[in-house]
Amino acid sequence: MTDVADLSEPAAPESTAPGTDLPDATEVAPAFDPRVLRRIPEPLDEYQRVEYRPEYRVDLERIRFSPYFSRLSAVTQVISQSGAGLAVHNRLTHSVKVTAVARAIAVSFAADAGERGRLVQELGGCDPVVVQAAASAHDLGHPPFGHLGETTLDRLARSRFGLLEGFEGNAQTFRILTRLDEYDRAGSGLNLTAAVRAAVLKYPWLRAEGDRWAAGPETPRGLSPRRPGEGARKFSAYVLDAADFAEARAAYPAIEDLQQTVECSIMDVADDVAYSMHDLDDFYRADLLNQAAVSSEFRTFAYDRARLAAMDTDELRRNRRTPGHGLEILQRKLVGKDAWIANDDAFGESVARVADEVVEGLLAIPYDGSLAADRSLTVFMARWIARLQHSVQVVRHPHIRSGHISLETAAWHDVQILKFLQERFVLHRPDLAVYQRGQASVIERLVESLDAWLEDEVDVKRAPRRLLDMVEVAHADYRRVRARRPELLPSTDGAVLDRLATGRGIIDYVASLTDAQAMSLANLISGASERLWDGGQGL
C-alpha cells in the first residue's frame, strides 16, 4: 500500500518549481491549523476576517467564480440537453444540488455536541463551508458528454499518447484546482486550503496503487483495475499533482491511507443521493421511464423471489432483460461485493419501498408539465431527499469499502435500487447508445486533429493559445517530477516525456471544453462547418 507521505517532494526552501514562480508544494509557512494552509500564504482583508474561518469562504467563492465552474452549465450530466431538452440536469445544476444536500448533512454534524460531534472532531473536523466548496468543485474535471467523454479520453490518452494514467474525471478535478485554473499568479492553481483540496479526493490514491489490488469485497471502491496492469479504475490525482495530493492529506493525520476525510465523505454521500434522485427527476420529466416495463421488473422479482434465487447466475445474465432478472443480478452483486452492509432482507424491503412509492406511485401518473405535476414531483423529491439526508451515520473505523460518513442500511439499499432503475431502463437504451457513439467519435476526431496540428512545425504557432499553454504547463510539470521524483515516471528520457506532456496537454484542453464547444471545434477542424468564426476567442 502506498504511503501517502512518501509522495511529498523533499523540501527545498530556496528553490521554485520549474516553469513557475512558486515555491515547492511542501514549502509552506507554519500556521496554527494545517487545514487552512495554502501553497502560497495569502493575507485576509478586514471584510474577510469578520467571518469564522474566512479561509474556507475564500475557497468557496474562488471555486464558484471560476470559469471551470461556469462551464458546467454546458456539460452533460447523464443525457445531454441537446438530446433531451432543457428539462434535464447539467453538471452545474447537479453540483448546486449536491452542495445543498452536503451542506445540510455537514451542518447537522458540525452542530452535534454529542458523541457524533466529538467523533467528527477527532477525525479532523467538519466545516460546512469546506463541504460546500468540495461539493461545488467535485465535477469540475468532467469532460464534454459526461461519462462517455471520460471513458473515451481515458482510452485515447493511454493508446495514442502512452499516458499510463489515462484520464479520470476526479483526478482532472484536482488538477484543475491545483494547476490549470489560475487565480492571481502562474502555477499556483486556485491556491486553495489543504482542507478543501483534501475534501475533493474521493478516491485518495494514484492510479498505480490499483496494480496492488484485485477486485473483491475487501478492496476499496474503484481501486481494482478493470484489466490487469491498467491501475485503479478510479483515482483522485495524477503523478504530476502528487505533491499537492500528499500535502493536502498530511493535514489529516487521523485519517488512514485510502480513506476519505470526513468532509470528503459527506460530499461523496451527497453526490450519491443527488445523483440517484435528480436522475429520476430528469428521466420522469423527459418521459424516458416506461412505467409498464419498470413495474413488470419489480412485480416479477417480488412474486418470484424463490424461483429467481434458485437460478444459475450465468442463466440470469444470458436473459438479463427478462423481468425480475435484473434485480436478482443486482442483489447477488451487492451481497457479493458489499456484504458489510448488503443483505437479502434489506434488499427485499427496499425493492418493495421503491416499487410502492416510485414505480406504482410517482411513475404511475405521467408527467404532463402542469403546475400540479411540478408540485407533486417537488414534494416527492423533497421527502425522499430529506429521508436520505437524515439516514447518515459516522463511523470511527469504517469498512474498507465505506467512509467515515455513510448511509444507514435501508437508505443505502434504496440508493442502489434507484441507480439500477435508471441504468436498466434508460442508460442501456439502444437509441442513447447510438447517440453516445456519435459523441465519442467527436472526441476522437478532436484529439487526433489537435495532435496532428501540434506536430505541424509550420502551422503550430496558430494553434489555440489555451492549448499551447496547457501543453507548456504539462511540459513544466514533467520536468519538475523528473527532477524531484523520477521514480514516479515511466521513463526519464526527454523525448518520451515530451510526448507524454503533449498528450497530457491535449487531453487537458479537450476536457476543458463544453459539449457545444467540442462539437463546434470538431466540425471546424474537420472542415465540416462553413461558419468560420463560430469558434471565437474562447478556443
C-alpha positions as CSV (number, residue, x, y, z in Angstrom):
1,M,0.0,0.0,0.0
2,T,1.4,3.4,-1.0
3,D,2.3,5.6,2.0
4,V,0.8,8.9,1.1
5,A,3.5,10.8,2.9
6,D,6.1,9.3,0.6
7,L,4.6,11.2,-2.3
8,S,5.7,14.6,-0.9
9,E,8.6,16.1,-2.6
10,P,11.7,16.8,-0.5
11,A,11.8,20.4,0.9
12,A,14.0,22.9,-1.0
13,P,13.4,26.2,0.8
14,E,15.4,28.3,-1.7
15,S,14.0,26.7,-4.9
16,T,11.0,27.1,-7.0
17,A,9.0,24.7,-9.2
18,P,10.4,24.7,-12.7
19,G,8.3,26.7,-15.1
20,T,6.6,28.7,-12.3
21,D,7.3,31.4,-9.8
22,L,6.1,29.2,-6.9
23,P,7.9,27.5,-4.1
24,D,7.7,23.8,-3.9
25,A,4.4,22.3,-2.6
26,T,6.0,21.4,0.8
27,E,7.4,24.9,1.4
28,V,4.5,26.4,3.4
29,A,4.9,28.9,6.2
30,P,3.9,27.4,9.5
31,A,0.4,28.1,10.8
32,F,-1.7,27.1,13.7
33,D,-4.0,24.8,11.8
34,P,-2.6,22.8,8.9
35,R,-6.1,22.6,7.4
36,V,-6.0,26.2,6.4
37,L,-2.6,26.2,4.8
38,R,-2.2,27.2,1.2
39,R,0.8,26.6,-1.1
40,I,1.3,30.4,-1.1
41,P,0.3,32.3,2.1
42,E,-2.4,34.9,1.5
43,P,-3.4,37.8,3.7
44,L,-7.1,38.3,4.5
45,D,-8.7,41.7,4.3
46,E,-10.8,43.3,7.0
47,Y,-14.1,42.1,5.5
48,Q,-13.0,38.5,5.2
49,R,-11.7,38.4,8.8
50,V,-15.1,39.1,10.2
51,E,-16.3,35.6,9.3
52,Y,-15.4,32.5,11.2
53,R,-12.8,30.6,9.3
54,P,-12.8,33.0,6.4
55,E,-10.1,31.0,4.6
56,Y,-12.8,28.4,3.6
57,R,-15.2,31.1,2.4
58,V,-12.5,32.5,0.2
59,D,-12.0,29.0,-1.3
60,L,-15.8,28.5,-1.9
61,E,-16.1,31.9,-3.7
62,R,-12.9,31.3,-5.7
63,I,-14.4,28.0,-7.0
64,R,-17.8,29.4,-7.8
65,F,-16.3,32.4,-9.7
66,S,-14.1,30.1,-11.7
67,P,-14.8,29.7,-15.5
68,Y,-14.4,26.0,-15.0
69,F,-17.5,26.1,-12.6
70,S,-19.5,28.2,-15.1
71,R,-18.6,25.8,-17.8
72,L,-20.5,23.0,-16.1
73,S,-23.8,24.6,-17.2
74,A,-23.0,23.4,-20.7
75,V,-21.7,19.9,-19.8
76,T,-23.8,16.7,-19.9
77,Q,-24.8,15.1,-16.6
78,V,-26.1,11.8,-17.9
79,I,-28.0,12.7,-21.1
80,S,-27.3,15.8,-23.0
81,Q,-29.7,18.8,-23.1
82,S,-29.4,18.9,-26.9
83,G,-30.7,15.3,-26.9
84,A,-33.5,15.6,-24.3
85,G,-34.2,19.3,-23.9
86,L,-33.7,21.8,-21.1
87,A,-35.7,19.7,-18.5
88,V,-32.6,17.6,-17.7
89,H,-29.9,18.5,-15.2
90,N,-26.5,19.6,-16.4
91,R,-23.3,19.3,-14.4
92,L,-23.8,22.8,-12.9
93,T,-27.3,22.2,-11.6
94,H,-26.3,18.8,-10.3
95,S,-23.3,20.4,-8.5
96,V,-25.6,23.0,-6.9
97,K,-27.9,20.4,-5.6
98,V,-25.1,18.2,-4.3
99,T,-23.9,21.2,-2.5
100,A,-27.3,21.8,-0.9
101,V,-27.6,18.2,0.2
102,A,-24.0,18.1,1.5
103,R,-24.4,21.4,3.5
104,A,-27.4,20.1,5.3
105,I,-25.6,16.9,6.4
106,A,-22.4,18.9,7.3
107,V,-24.4,21.4,9.5
108,S,-26.0,18.5,11.4
109,F,-22.6,17.1,12.3
110,A,-20.9,20.4,13.0
111,A,-23.7,21.4,15.4
112,D,-23.8,18.0,17.2
113,A,-22.5,18.4,20.8
114,G,-22.8,14.7,21.5
115,E,-20.9,11.5,20.6
116,R,-21.2,12.0,16.8
117,G,-19.8,15.5,17.0
118,R,-16.9,14.5,19.2
119,L,-16.0,11.7,16.9
120,V,-16.1,14.0,13.9
121,Q,-13.7,16.4,15.6
122,E,-11.3,13.6,16.5
123,L,-11.2,12.6,12.8
124,G,-10.3,16.1,11.7
125,G,-13.5,18.1,11.9
126,C,-16.3,19.0,9.6
127,D,-16.6,22.6,8.4
128,P,-19.8,23.1,6.4
129,V,-18.1,25.7,4.1
130,V,-15.3,23.2,3.3
131,V,-18.0,20.7,2.4
132,Q,-19.8,23.2,0.2
133,A,-16.6,24.1,-1.6
134,A,-15.8,20.4,-2.3
135,A,-19.3,19.7,-3.5
136,S,-19.2,22.7,-5.8
137,A,-15.9,21.6,-7.2
138,H,-16.4,17.8,-7.4
139,D,-17.4,17.7,-11.1
140,L,-15.1,20.3,-12.5
141,G,-13.0,17.6,-14.2
142,H,-15.8,16.1,-16.2
143,P,-15.2,16.4,-19.9
144,P,-17.7,17.0,-22.6
145,F,-20.5,14.4,-23.0
146,G,-20.5,13.1,-19.4
147,H,-19.1,9.7,-18.5
148,L,-19.0,8.8,-22.2
149,G,-16.4,11.5,-22.7
150,E,-14.4,10.3,-19.7
151,T,-14.1,6.7,-21.0
152,T,-13.2,7.9,-24.5
153,L,-10.5,10.3,-23.3
154,D,-9.1,7.7,-21.0
155,R,-8.8,5.2,-23.9
156,L,-7.2,7.8,-26.2
157,A,-4.8,9.1,-23.5
158,R,-3.4,5.6,-23.0
159,S,-3.5,4.2,-26.5
160,R,-2.4,7.3,-28.5
161,F,-0.1,9.1,-26.1
162,G,1.2,6.3,-23.9
163,L,-0.2,8.0,-20.7
164,L,-0.4,5.1,-18.3
165,E,-2.7,7.1,-16.0
166,G,-5.0,7.9,-18.9
167,F,-7.8,10.2,-18.0
168,E,-10.0,10.2,-14.8
169,G,-12.6,12.9,-14.0
170,N,-11.7,13.0,-10.3
171,A,-8.0,13.4,-10.9
172,Q,-8.8,16.0,-13.5
173,T,-10.8,18.0,-10.9
174,F,-7.8,18.0,-8.6
175,R,-5.5,19.1,-11.5
176,I,-7.8,22.0,-12.4
177,L,-7.9,23.2,-8.8
178,T,-4.2,22.9,-8.1
179,R,-2.7,23.7,-11.5
180,L,-4.8,24.5,-14.6
181,D,-7.3,27.1,-13.2
182,E,-5.3,30.1,-12.1
183,Y,-6.3,32.9,-9.6
184,D,-3.6,35.6,-9.4
185,R,-0.3,34.0,-10.2
186,A,1.1,31.5,-12.6
187,G,1.4,27.9,-11.5
188,S,-0.5,28.0,-8.2
189,G,-3.9,26.9,-9.4
190,L,-6.6,28.4,-7.2
191,N,-4.2,28.2,-4.2
192,L,-6.9,26.5,-2.0
193,T,-6.5,25.5,1.6
194,A,-5.4,21.9,2.4
195,A,-8.9,21.2,3.8
196,V,-10.7,21.9,0.6
197,R,-8.1,20.1,-1.5
198,A,-8.4,17.0,0.7
199,A,-12.2,17.2,0.6
200,V,-12.3,16.6,-3.2
201,L,-10.1,13.5,-3.0
202,K,-12.9,10.9,-3.3
203,Y,-10.5,8.2,-4.3
204,P,-7.4,9.1,-2.3
205,W,-4.7,7.2,-4.2
206,L,-2.8,7.4,-7.5
207,R,-3.7,5.1,-10.4
208,A,-0.7,2.9,-9.9
209,E,-2.0,1.9,-6.5
210,G,-4.6,-0.3,-8.2
211,D,-2.0,-2.7,-9.5
212,R,-1.5,-3.9,-5.9
213,W,-5.2,-4.9,-5.5
214,A,-7.6,-7.4,-7.0
215,A,-11.3,-7.0,-7.2
216,G,-13.1,-8.3,-4.2
217,P,-15.1,-7.4,-1.1
218,E,-12.0,-6.3,0.8
219,T,-10.9,-3.8,-1.8
220,P,-11.8,-0.1,-1.7
221,R,-14.4,1.0,-4.2
222,G,-12.8,2.0,-7.5
223,L,-9.3,0.7,-6.6
224,S,-9.1,-2.5,-8.5
225,P,-8.2,-2.4,-12.2
226,R,-10.6,-3.2,-15.0
227,R,-7.9,-5.2,-16.6
228,P,-4.6,-6.4,-15.2
229,G,-1.9,-3.7,-15.4
230,E,-4.3,-0.8,-16.0
231,G,-4.2,0.5,-12.5
232,A,-7.1,1.8,-10.4
233,R,-10.4,2.4,-12.2
234,K,-10.9,5.5,-10.1
235,F,-8.3,7.7,-8.5
236,S,-8.0,11.4,-7.5
237,A,-4.6,12.6,-8.6
238,Y,-2.1,12.2,-11.4
239,V,1.6,11.7,-10.7
240,L,2.1,15.3,-11.9
241,D,0.0,16.5,-9.0
242,A,1.2,14.0,-6.3
243,A,3.0,16.6,-4.2
244,D,-0.2,18.7,-3.8
245,F,-2.1,15.5,-3.1
246,A,0.3,14.5,-0.3
247,E,0.3,18.0,1.3
248,A,-3.5,18.1,1.4
249,R,-3.7,14.6,3.0
250,A,-1.0,15.5,5.6
251,A,-3.3,17.9,7.2
252,Y,-5.5,15.0,8.4
253,P,-3.2,12.7,10.5
254,A,-6.2,10.8,12.0
255,I,-7.4,9.7,8.6
256,E,-5.9,6.4,7.4
257,D,-4.5,5.8,4.0
258,L,-7.1,5.0,1.3
259,Q,-9.8,6.7,3.5
260,Q,-11.6,9.9,2.7
261,T,-11.7,12.8,5.1
262,V,-15.0,13.4,6.9
263,E,-15.7,16.4,4.7
264,C,-15.0,14.4,1.6
265,S,-17.1,11.5,2.8
266,I,-20.1,13.8,3.3
267,M,-19.6,15.2,-0.3
268,D,-19.5,11.6,-1.6
269,V,-22.7,10.6,0.1
270,A,-24.4,13.8,-1.0
271,D,-23.3,13.1,-4.6
272,D,-24.9,9.6,-4.4
273,V,-28.1,11.0,-3.0
274,A,-28.4,13.8,-5.6
275,Y,-27.4,11.5,-8.5
276,S,-30.0,8.9,-7.7
277,M,-32.8,11.4,-7.1
278,H,-32.1,14.0,-9.7
279,D,-31.6,11.5,-12.5
280,L,-35.0,10.1,-11.6
281,D,-36.4,13.6,-11.8
282,D,-34.8,14.1,-15.3
283,F,-36.0,10.8,-16.7
284,Y,-39.5,11.2,-15.3
285,R,-39.9,14.7,-16.8
286,A,-38.5,13.5,-20.1
287,D,-40.8,10.5,-20.2
288,L,-38.0,8.1,-20.6
289,L,-39.1,5.6,-17.9
290,N,-41.7,3.2,-19.3
291,Q,-43.9,2.5,-16.2
292,A,-45.2,-0.8,-17.5
293,A,-41.7,-2.2,-18.1
294,V,-40.4,-0.9,-14.8
295,S,-43.4,-2.3,-12.9
296,S,-43.0,-5.7,-14.6
297,E,-39.4,-5.9,-13.4
298,F,-40.3,-5.1,-9.8
299,R,-43.5,-7.2,-9.6
300,T,-41.8,-10.2,-11.1
301,F,-39.0,-10.0,-8.6
302,A,-41.4,-9.7,-5.7
303,Y,-43.6,-12.6,-6.8
304,D,-40.9,-15.0,-8.0
305,R,-38.0,-14.4,-5.5
306,A,-37.7,-18.1,-4.6
307,R,-37.5,-19.2,-8.2
308,L,-35.1,-16.4,-9.2
309,A,-32.9,-17.2,-6.2
310,A,-32.6,-20.8,-7.3
311,M,-31.5,-19.9,-10.9
312,D,-27.9,-20.2,-12.1
313,T,-26.1,-16.8,-12.3
314,D,-25.0,-17.4,-15.9
315,E,-28.6,-18.2,-17.0
316,L,-29.7,-15.0,-15.3
317,R,-27.1,-13.0,-17.2
318,R,-28.0,-14.6,-20.5
319,N,-31.6,-13.5,-20.0
320,R,-30.9,-10.3,-18.1
321,R,-33.7,-8.4,-19.9
322,T,-36.3,-10.9,-18.7
323,P,-38.5,-9.2,-16.0
324,G,-37.1,-9.8,-12.5
325,H,-33.7,-11.0,-13.6
326,G,-32.1,-7.5,-13.4
327,L,-33.0,-7.1,-9.7
328,E,-31.9,-10.6,-8.9
329,I,-28.5,-10.0,-10.6
330,L,-28.2,-6.7,-8.7
331,Q,-28.9,-8.4,-5.3
332,R,-26.2,-11.0,-5.9
333,K,-23.7,-8.4,-7.0
334,L,-24.3,-6.2,-3.9
335,V,-24.3,-9.1,-1.4
336,G,-21.1,-10.5,-3.0
337,K,-19.2,-7.2,-3.1
338,D,-20.6,-5.3,-0.1
339,A,-21.6,-7.9,2.5
340,W,-20.6,-5.5,5.2
341,I,-24.0,-3.7,4.6
342,A,-25.9,-5.6,1.9
343,N,-28.3,-8.4,2.8
344,D,-31.2,-10.1,1.1
345,D,-33.8,-8.9,3.7
346,A,-32.9,-5.3,3.4
347,F,-32.7,-5.6,-0.4
348,G,-36.3,-7.0,-0.5
349,E,-37.6,-4.3,1.8
350,S,-36.0,-1.6,-0.4
351,V,-37.4,-3.1,-3.6
352,A,-40.9,-3.1,-2.0
353,R,-40.4,0.5,-0.9
354,V,-39.2,1.8,-4.3
355,A,-41.9,-0.2,-6.0
356,D,-44.7,1.3,-3.8
357,E,-43.5,4.9,-3.8
358,V,-41.7,5.3,-7.1
359,V,-42.9,2.7,-9.6
360,E,-46.6,2.4,-8.6
361,G,-46.7,5.9,-7.1
362,L,-44.7,8.6,-9.0
363,L,-44.4,6.8,-12.3
364,A,-48.0,5.7,-12.4
365,I,-49.1,9.2,-13.2
366,P,-47.3,10.5,-16.4
367,Y,-45.7,13.9,-16.1
368,D,-47.7,16.4,-18.1
369,G,-45.9,19.7,-17.4
370,S,-48.7,21.1,-15.4
371,L,-48.2,23.1,-12.2
372,A,-49.9,20.3,-10.3
373,A,-47.4,17.8,-11.7
374,D,-44.5,20.0,-10.8
375,R,-45.8,20.4,-7.2
376,S,-46.3,16.6,-6.9
377,L,-42.8,15.9,-8.2
378,T,-41.2,18.6,-5.9
379,V,-42.9,17.2,-2.8
380,F,-41.9,13.6,-3.7
381,M,-38.2,14.6,-4.3
382,A,-38.1,16.7,-1.1
383,R,-39.5,13.9,1.0
384,W,-37.1,11.3,-0.3
385,I,-34.0,13.6,-0.2
386,A,-34.8,14.5,3.4
387,R,-35.2,10.9,4.4
388,L,-31.8,10.0,2.8
389,Q,-30.1,13.1,4.4
390,H,-31.4,12.0,7.8
391,S,-30.1,8.5,7.3
392,V,-26.4,9.3,7.6
393,Q,-24.1,7.9,10.3
394,V,-20.5,8.5,11.4
395,V,-18.2,5.5,11.9
396,R,-14.7,5.6,13.5
397,H,-13.4,2.5,11.8
398,P,-15.5,2.1,8.6
399,H,-15.3,-1.0,6.4
400,I,-12.6,-0.5,3.7
401,R,-15.4,-0.1,1.0
402,S,-17.1,2.6,3.0
403,G,-16.2,6.0,4.5
404,H,-16.4,7.7,7.9
405,I,-19.8,9.1,6.9
406,S,-22.2,6.7,5.2
407,L,-25.8,5.9,4.7
408,E,-27.6,3.6,7.0
409,T,-28.6,0.2,5.7
410,A,-32.1,0.9,4.4
411,A,-31.1,4.2,2.7
412,W,-28.0,2.6,1.2
413,H,-30.2,-0.1,-0.5
414,D,-32.7,2.5,-1.7
415,V,-29.9,4.4,-3.5
416,Q,-28.6,1.3,-5.1
417,I,-32.0,0.3,-6.4
418,L,-32.7,3.8,-7.7
419,K,-29.4,3.7,-9.6
420,F,-30.4,0.3,-11.1
421,L,-33.8,1.6,-12.2
422,Q,-32.1,4.4,-14.2
423,E,-29.3,2.3,-15.6
424,R,-31.5,-0.6,-16.7
425,F,-34.3,1.4,-18.2
426,V,-32.6,4.5,-19.6
427,L,-28.8,4.2,-19.9
428,H,-29.0,0.8,-21.7
429,R,-31.4,2.1,-24.4
430,P,-30.1,1.4,-27.9
431,D,-31.1,4.9,-29.1
432,L,-29.0,6.5,-26.4
433,A,-26.1,4.2,-27.2
434,V,-26.2,5.3,-30.9
435,Y,-26.2,9.0,-29.8
436,Q,-23.3,8.5,-27.4
437,R,-21.2,6.6,-30.0
438,G,-21.5,9.7,-32.2
439,Q,-20.3,11.9,-29.3
440,A,-17.3,9.6,-28.8
441,S,-16.4,10.0,-32.4
442,V,-16.4,13.8,-31.9
443,I,-13.8,13.5,-29.1
444,E,-11.7,11.1,-31.2
445,R,-11.6,13.5,-34.1
446,L,-10.7,16.4,-31.9
447,V,-7.8,14.6,-30.2
448,E,-6.4,13.2,-33.4
449,S,-6.7,16.6,-35.2
450,L,-5.1,18.6,-32.4
451,D,-2.3,16.1,-32.1
452,A,-1.6,16.4,-35.9
453,W,-1.7,20.2,-35.6
454,L,0.9,20.3,-32.9
455,E,3.1,18.1,-35.0
456,D,2.9,20.6,-37.8
457,E,6.1,22.7,-37.4
458,V,4.9,25.4,-39.8
459,D,1.3,25.9,-38.5
460,V,1.7,25.0,-34.8
461,K,2.0,28.7,-33.9
462,R,-1.6,29.3,-34.9
463,A,-3.0,26.6,-32.6
464,P,-5.4,27.8,-29.9
465,R,-3.5,29.7,-27.3
466,R,-5.1,27.8,-24.4
467,L,-4.0,24.5,-26.0
468,L,-0.4,25.7,-26.3
469,D,-0.5,27.0,-22.7
470,M,-1.7,23.6,-21.4
471,V,0.9,21.7,-23.3
472,E,3.6,24.0,-21.8
473,V,2.2,23.6,-18.3
474,A,2.4,19.8,-18.8
475,H,6.0,20.0,-20.0
476,A,6.9,22.1,-16.9
477,D,5.2,19.5,-14.7
478,Y,7.0,16.6,-16.2
479,R,10.4,18.4,-15.8
480,R,9.6,19.1,-12.2
481,V,8.7,15.5,-11.4
482,R,11.8,14.2,-13.3
483,A,14.0,16.4,-11.2
484,R,12.5,15.5,-7.8
485,R,10.6,12.2,-8.0
486,P,11.8,10.4,-11.2
487,E,10.7,7.0,-9.8
488,L,7.1,8.1,-10.3
489,L,7.6,8.4,-14.1
490,P,7.5,5.5,-16.6
491,S,10.7,7.0,-18.2
492,T,13.1,9.9,-17.7
493,D,14.0,10.1,-21.4
494,G,13.5,13.6,-22.8
495,A,11.7,12.6,-26.0
496,V,9.4,10.2,-24.1
497,L,8.5,12.9,-21.6
498,D,7.9,15.4,-24.4
499,R,5.4,13.1,-26.0
500,L,3.7,12.4,-22.7
501,A,3.5,16.2,-22.0
502,T,2.0,16.9,-25.4
503,G,-0.6,14.2,-24.8
504,R,-1.5,15.4,-21.3
505,G,-1.8,19.0,-22.6
506,I,-4.2,17.9,-25.4
507,I,-6.3,15.8,-23.0
508,D,-6.4,18.7,-20.5
509,Y,-7.5,21.0,-23.3
510,V,-10.3,18.8,-24.7
511,A,-11.5,18.0,-21.2
512,S,-11.9,21.8,-20.6
513,L,-14.4,22.2,-23.5
514,T,-18.2,22.3,-23.2
515,D,-20.4,19.9,-25.2
516,A,-21.1,22.7,-27.7
517,Q,-17.5,23.8,-28.0
518,A,-16.4,20.2,-28.6
519,M,-19.0,19.8,-31.4
520,S,-18.2,23.2,-33.0
521,L,-14.4,22.7,-32.8
522,A,-14.6,19.2,-34.2
523,N,-16.7,20.4,-37.1
524,L,-14.4,23.3,-37.8
525,I,-11.1,21.4,-37.6
526,S,-12.5,18.6,-39.9
527,G,-13.9,21.0,-42.5
528,A,-17.5,20.0,-41.8
529,S,-18.5,23.6,-40.9
530,E,-18.5,26.6,-43.1
531,R,-19.1,29.0,-40.2
532,L,-15.6,30.4,-40.0
533,W,-15.9,32.4,-36.7
534,D,-18.0,30.0,-34.7
535,G,-15.1,29.1,-32.5
536,G,-14.4,32.6,-31.4
537,Q,-11.6,33.6,-29.0
538,G,-12.7,31.1,-26.4
539,L,-10.7,28.3,-28.0
